[in-house]
Amino acid sequence: MTTTLSAAEPAAPPRQNPGPARRGRRQTALSRRTLLLFGGPFVVLFLAMYIAPIVYATVSSFYVVKRSGLGLTAPTKEFDPLHNFAQAFGDHDFLAGLGRVGLFAVVQVPLMLGVALGLALLIDAKSARGKGLFRLGAFLPYAIPGVSAALVWSFMYSADSSPINHLLEPLGIQIPFFSSGSVLWSVANIVTWSWTGYNMIIIYSALQTIPGEVLEAARMDGASALRIAWHIKIPAVRSSLVLTAVFSIIGSAQLFNEPTVLQPISSGSISSTFTPIMSAQAAVAAGNYHYAAAQSVILAVAVGVLSFVFFKLTNRSENA
């Protein structure tokens, strides 16, 4: 019997499973959609509420509105990038406001942070009792809106109703809260009262991250509470102190609510240009928007430079 053998066909290569690659592309697309879903709103709001106003103010500061001598023709807007900045640096009131908030920051910020650090260390002490109550009591002033706090303190400062001066009257002492030499510190007192608790909470939270074993080892070595605070706790919260200092410097440059509320009862010691932001607001009220934009740009650049220098100095001392 004869058998005919057919030529064997070559075997087909095994098919590759497209599952893992397809799933990888699907996961990548899903990750992108998730990123757009959650990050998109932030980017839009950041650009619209932060970047766009900065760009608009900067561009606006390069223009100046010019009017004819008789005012018979419509005003024209001309591109003059140096005019408003030259006017600002020649404005005695604006420069005085910059110097005033600079002095305010130099004195008030270290004092406030020193008090906040002291309160945080006291509450964090091992022998402290009622920590929650003291934390709440220190933080409550921050929960009061700044305008409301300024209104309360305006009653405390008023020459007619000040309970402080009424208590000191039998001693023959009267505190001139609104004299030209003390009005800035009256404002500083309100800011310190309002923000010390906020900074204390930040520092206290940093203190909670110190390992208990480190503190216990220091106590076993005979270190006193003061030495533990100075050599362990304060160095451990250095970054928090730097953070609160930068926030406070920026807040000092934004000083507006407190002096504005106190202005009507200050007997003229708080002018409409008492701080740089008040000066810019006065320019807006006068219709000089481009000059107000230039003042705002100068203030923003000054605060940015100061914050950068402060960070550099603190980082250099830390690395030394």
Wavefront OBJ file of the C-alpha trace (Angstrom):
o trace
v 0.000 0.000 0.000
v 1.477 3.271 -1.021
v 1.074 6.330 1.237
v 1.534 9.864 -0.123
v 3.044 12.303 2.402
v 2.110 15.965 1.955
v 4.640 18.662 2.707
v 4.235 19.886 6.262
v 3.100 23.512 6.497
v 5.231 25.786 8.689
v 3.683 26.340 12.113
v 2.183 29.793 12.676
v 4.004 31.941 15.282
v 2.201 32.134 18.605
v 0.013 35.153 19.025
v 1.185 37.757 21.526
v -1.256 38.610 24.247
v -2.186 42.292 23.766
v -3.786 42.450 27.198
v -0.949 43.979 29.303
v -0.024 46.633 26.713
v -3.645 47.575 26.179
v -4.255 47.763 29.903
v -1.165 49.964 30.295
v -2.411 52.418 27.665
v -5.837 52.414 29.256
v -4.388 53.154 32.683
v -2.254 55.962 31.230
v -5.305 57.546 29.599
v -7.262 57.157 32.834
v -4.445 58.792 34.804
v -4.400 61.721 32.411
v -8.150 62.170 32.676
v -7.931 61.994 36.462
v -5.138 64.560 36.464
v -7.181 66.898 34.282
v -10.285 66.335 36.389
v -8.635 67.176 39.687
v -5.818 69.474 38.578
v -7.692 71.375 35.886
v -9.907 73.446 38.207
v -6.897 74.407 40.327
v -4.889 75.490 37.279
v -7.803 77.517 35.908
v -8.456 79.253 39.228
v -4.728 79.814 39.816
v -4.323 81.454 36.424
v -7.536 83.477 36.692
v -7.251 84.619 40.316
v -3.481 84.888 40.768
v -1.460 85.089 37.566
v -3.942 87.150 35.533
v -4.257 89.978 38.125
v -0.465 90.149 38.470
v 0.000 90.380 34.712
v -2.822 92.904 34.374
v -1.465 95.119 37.167
v 2.044 94.980 35.740
v 0.887 95.894 32.234
v -1.432 98.589 33.570
v 1.437 100.208 35.499
v 3.209 100.893 32.195
v 0.476 103.253 30.994
v -0.482 106.775 31.979
v -3.675 108.708 31.352
v -3.079 112.192 29.982
v -5.648 114.963 29.761
v -5.638 118.264 27.974
v -5.131 121.408 29.974
v -8.695 122.621 29.502
v -10.233 119.187 29.808
v -12.296 119.682 26.647
v -11.081 116.510 24.975
v -11.288 112.922 26.088
v -8.290 111.642 28.068
v -5.822 109.444 26.249
v -3.899 106.436 27.535
v -0.254 106.435 26.527
v 2.496 103.869 27.003
v 5.069 105.333 29.389
v 6.642 102.496 31.423
v 8.673 104.696 33.768
v 6.268 107.523 34.541
v 4.221 105.899 37.317
v 7.236 104.299 38.959
v 9.116 107.606 38.956
v 6.068 109.271 40.473
v 5.840 106.580 43.177
v 9.495 106.873 44.158
v 9.060 110.642 44.315
v 5.883 110.401 46.409
v 6.804 111.241 49.999
v 3.590 109.771 51.407
v 4.038 106.453 49.609
v 7.683 106.149 50.668
v 6.725 107.041 54.244
v 4.132 104.252 54.141
v 6.776 101.773 52.958
v 9.102 102.827 55.748
v 6.276 102.604 58.268
v 5.382 99.001 57.426
v 9.091 98.155 57.327
v 9.519 99.449 60.871
v 6.325 97.651 61.832
v 7.696 94.328 60.550
v 11.108 94.764 62.189
v 9.581 95.328 65.643
v 6.244 93.498 65.613
v 7.157 90.244 63.852
v 9.978 89.161 66.233
v 7.911 90.182 69.256
v 4.843 88.267 68.087
v 6.806 85.142 67.160
v 8.678 85.273 70.458
v 5.404 85.321 72.378
v 3.986 82.558 70.164
v 7.082 80.405 70.734
v 6.912 80.979 74.477
v 3.249 79.995 74.630
v 3.879 76.888 72.526
v 6.732 75.806 74.790
v 4.657 76.378 77.925
v 1.725 74.353 76.595
v 4.085 71.619 75.409
v 5.752 71.346 78.822
v 5.415 67.947 80.502
v 3.948 69.497 83.654
v 1.344 71.586 81.794
v -2.305 70.943 82.627
v -5.392 71.892 80.642
v -3.482 72.066 77.361
v -6.617 71.987 75.227
v -8.164 74.900 77.113
v -5.043 77.045 76.795
v -4.669 76.206 73.095
v -8.247 77.244 72.480
v -7.870 80.431 74.504
v -4.748 81.454 72.599
v -6.313 80.649 69.225
v -9.672 82.381 69.779
v -8.477 85.909 68.857
v -7.506 84.618 65.407
v -11.045 83.284 64.944
v -12.380 86.848 65.257
v -12.386 88.668 61.892
v -9.764 91.379 61.628
v -12.282 94.170 61.116
v -14.293 93.080 64.152
v -11.147 92.901 66.263
v -10.159 96.399 65.156
v -13.614 97.692 66.090
v -13.296 96.168 69.573
v -9.880 97.710 70.055
v -11.076 101.073 68.746
v -13.408 101.120 71.754
v -10.445 100.246 73.991
v -8.394 103.071 72.463
v -11.093 105.768 72.289
v -10.350 108.842 74.371
v -13.962 108.934 75.585
v -14.571 105.268 76.375
v -11.172 103.665 76.878
v -11.396 101.376 79.925
v -7.600 101.215 79.974
v -7.213 104.937 80.559
v -10.134 104.932 83.020
v -8.314 102.321 85.115
v -5.052 104.268 84.936
v -6.663 107.655 85.617
v -6.333 107.436 89.448
v -2.586 106.947 88.922
v -2.393 110.049 86.756
v -1.444 108.004 83.679
v -3.031 108.527 80.280
v -1.831 106.554 77.279
v -2.018 108.567 74.030
v -2.974 105.681 71.753
v -3.374 107.915 68.700
v -0.428 110.252 69.053
v 1.904 110.385 66.085
v 4.546 108.424 67.976
v 2.347 105.637 69.310
v -0.379 105.069 66.722
v 1.717 102.557 64.801
v 2.229 100.505 67.948
v -1.479 100.695 68.737
v -2.046 99.018 65.382
v 0.769 96.550 66.104
v -0.918 95.578 69.364
v -4.102 94.599 67.506
v -2.166 92.548 64.955
v -0.156 90.826 67.684
v -3.304 90.019 69.664
v -4.996 88.575 66.571
v -2.168 86.495 65.105
v -0.093 85.231 68.029
v -2.410 82.256 68.591
v -2.301 81.288 64.917
v 1.495 81.185 64.919
v 1.501 79.411 68.269
v -0.585 76.565 66.824
v 1.886 76.109 63.947
v 4.862 76.026 66.320
v 3.070 73.772 68.781
v 2.238 71.318 65.986
v 5.915 71.195 65.075
v 6.797 70.476 68.693
v 4.571 67.401 68.612
v 6.799 65.814 65.959
v 9.816 65.625 68.295
v 10.309 61.962 69.281
v 9.477 61.349 72.911
v 12.542 59.135 73.255
v 14.811 62.107 72.572
v 13.175 64.209 75.277
v 13.169 61.328 77.744
v 16.859 60.644 77.105
v 17.650 64.313 77.757
v 15.748 64.192 81.057
v 17.591 61.026 82.100
v 20.884 62.803 81.381
v 19.854 65.476 83.871
v 18.901 68.244 81.415
v 16.548 70.825 82.845
v 13.346 71.917 81.104
v 15.049 75.152 80.042
v 18.014 73.322 78.490
v 15.697 70.884 76.718
v 13.719 73.785 75.282
v 16.820 75.691 74.172
v 18.927 72.833 72.789
v 16.273 70.421 71.487
v 12.834 71.938 71.034
v 13.684 75.333 69.539
v 16.144 73.907 66.950
v 13.525 71.294 66.040
v 10.929 73.960 65.178
v 13.336 76.144 63.218
v 11.575 75.497 59.904
v 8.218 76.426 61.439
v 9.677 79.648 62.802
v 11.033 80.527 59.358
v 7.657 79.764 57.775
v 5.705 81.885 60.252
v 8.252 84.691 59.921
v 7.819 84.814 56.134
v 4.025 84.758 56.476
v 4.242 87.569 59.028
v 6.496 89.686 56.807
v 4.032 89.330 53.944
v 1.160 90.134 56.303
v 2.929 93.276 57.514
v 3.180 94.518 53.934
v -0.573 93.916 53.547
v -1.474 96.013 56.593
v -4.821 97.613 55.775
v -7.844 96.563 57.868
v -6.694 97.743 61.280
v -5.505 101.261 60.350
v -8.517 101.767 58.092
v -10.943 100.953 60.921
v -9.040 103.162 63.377
v -8.673 106.071 60.944
v -11.969 107.867 61.767
v -11.109 108.120 65.490
v -7.368 108.691 65.122
v -7.632 112.508 65.031
v -5.691 112.604 61.781
v -2.697 110.538 62.923
v -3.728 107.796 60.468
v -3.887 109.312 57.000
v -5.280 107.802 53.824
v -1.698 106.904 52.843
v -0.676 105.411 56.192
v 0.363 102.120 54.553
v 1.281 101.315 50.931
v -1.988 99.476 50.317
v -3.961 102.406 51.748
v -1.999 104.686 49.422
v -2.861 102.503 46.427
v -6.494 102.469 47.532
v -6.460 106.271 47.719
v -5.104 106.379 44.160
v -7.925 104.084 43.030
v -10.472 106.316 44.752
v -8.993 109.272 42.861
v -9.368 107.415 39.560
v -5.617 107.004 39.015
v -5.680 103.259 38.445
v -2.363 103.042 36.631
v -0.524 104.790 39.453
v -2.178 102.441 41.962
v -1.012 99.483 39.860
v 2.561 100.806 39.931
v 2.435 101.138 43.716
v 1.148 97.574 43.990
v 3.929 96.246 41.751
v 6.581 98.041 43.819
v 5.149 96.615 47.031
v 4.971 93.089 45.583
v 8.555 93.213 44.333
v 9.799 94.578 47.668
v 8.037 91.813 49.609
v 9.319 89.156 47.212
v 12.905 90.376 47.525
v 12.702 90.570 51.324
v 11.243 87.073 51.569
v 13.931 85.679 49.253
v 16.738 87.364 51.212
v 15.256 86.131 54.489
v 15.123 82.552 53.186
v 18.710 82.774 51.943
v 19.983 84.135 55.249
v 18.183 81.505 57.313
v 19.323 78.672 55.035
v 22.919 79.913 55.134
v 22.934 80.063 58.939
v 21.358 76.601 59.099
v 23.986 75.089 56.785
v 26.861 76.825 58.567
l 1 2 3 4 5 6 7 8 9 10 11 12 13 14 15 16 17 18 19 20 21 22 23 24 25 26 27 28 29 30 31 32 33 34 35 36 37 38 39 40 41 42 43 44 45 46 47 48 49 50 51 52 53 54 55 56 57 58 59 60 61 62 63 64 65 66 67 68 69 70 71 72 73 74 75 76 77 78 79 80 81 82 83 84 85 86 87 88 89 90 91 92 93 94 95 96 97 98 99 100 101 102 103 104 105 106 107 108 109 110 111 112 113 114 115 116 117 118 119 120 121 122 123 124 125 126 127 128 129 130 131 132 133 134 135 136 137 138 139 140 141 142 143 144 145 146 147 148 149 150 151 152 153 154 155 156 157 158 159 160 161 162 163 164 165 166 167 168 169 170 171 172 173 174 175 176 177 178 179 180 181 182 183 184 185 186 187 188 189 190 191 192 193 194 195 196 197 198 199 200 201 202 203 204 205 206 207 208 209 210 211 212 213 214 215 216 217 218 219 220 221 222 223 224 225 226 227 228 229 230 231 232 233 234 235 236 237 238 239 240 241 242 243 244 245 246 247 248 249 250 251 252 253 254 255 256 257 258 259 260 261 262 263 264 265 266 267 268 269 270 271 272 273 274 275 276 277 278 279 280 281 282 283 284 285 286 287 288 289 290 291 292 293 294 295 296 297 298 299 300 301 302 303 304 305 306 307 308 309 310 311 312 313 314 315 316 317 318 319 320
